[in-house]
Amino acid sequence: MKTQLHVILTLLIFSFFIPKSILRAQTLPSSVVMKDIDGGTFTMGSNNLTGNPDQKEAASEHEVTLTAINLILCSFQLVF
């Protein structure tokens, strides 16, 4: 599981540095899929938390804005 996570994170990091024109010009294997993730604003957190005051303050409702990204998803089986 850790190996899969490392591979996915590595691909995700490198996908930000590869020009999009290069990625779209190639035929990708069927196990690799590019997804456009829309940006937007949403509310994150909760004002109804119980616990110590620090946790309540850190996790209270707040607005979060994300920019759109292209995400490369790939699936493959690792055999040990």
C-alpha positions in Angstrom: 0.0 0.0 0.0 2.8 2.4 0.9 4.5 1.7 -2.4 1.4 2.5 -4.4 1.0 5.7 -2.5 4.6 6.7 -3.2 4.1 6.0 -6.9 0.9 7.9 -7.1 2.4 10.9 -5.2 5.5 10.9 -7.4 3.4 10.9 -10.6 1.2 13.6 -9.2 4.2 15.8 -8.3 5.8 15.3 -11.7 2.6 16.0 -13.6 2.7 19.7 -12.5 6.1 20.1 -14.2 5.4 18.5 -17.5 4.0 20.8 -20.1 0.3 20.0 -20.9 1.0 20.1 -24.6 3.4 17.2 -24.3 1.0 15.1 -22.2 -1.9 15.6 -24.6 0.2 14.9 -27.7 1.0 11.4 -26.6 -1.2 8.3 -26.6 -1.4 7.2 -23.0 -1.8 3.5 -22.0 -5.3 2.6 -20.9 -4.2 2.4 -17.3 -3.4 6.1 -17.4 -6.3 8.6 -17.4 -6.1 12.4 -17.3 -8.9 14.1 -15.4 -9.6 17.9 -15.3 -10.5 18.8 -11.8 -12.5 22.0 -11.6 -11.6 24.7 -9.2 -14.1 26.3 -6.9 -14.9 27.6 -3.4 -16.4 25.5 -0.7 -17.0 25.5 3.1 -14.7 23.3 5.1 -14.8 22.5 8.8 -17.6 22.5 11.4 -18.7 24.8 14.1 -20.4 22.0 16.0 -17.2 20.3 17.2 -16.7 19.2 20.8 -13.2 19.0 22.3 -10.6 21.3 23.4 -10.7 25.0 22.3 -7.7 24.7 20.1 -9.3 22.0 18.0 -12.6 23.9 17.8 -10.7 27.0 16.5 -8.5 25.1 14.0 -11.4 23.2 12.5 -14.2 25.8 12.5 -16.1 26.5 9.3 -14.1 28.5 6.8 -14.1 29.1 3.0 -11.5 27.3 0.9 -10.8 28.1 -2.8 -9.0 25.7 -5.0 -7.7 26.3 -8.6 -8.4 23.9 -11.4 -5.8 21.2 -12.1 -5.1 18.4 -14.5 -4.7 15.2 -12.6 -3.0 12.0 -13.9 -4.6 8.9 -12.6 -3.0 5.5 -13.2 -3.8 2.0 -11.9 -1.6 -1.0 -12.0 -1.0 -4.1 -9.9 2.2 -4.5 -8.0 3.2 -8.1 -7.4 5.7 -9.0 -4.7 
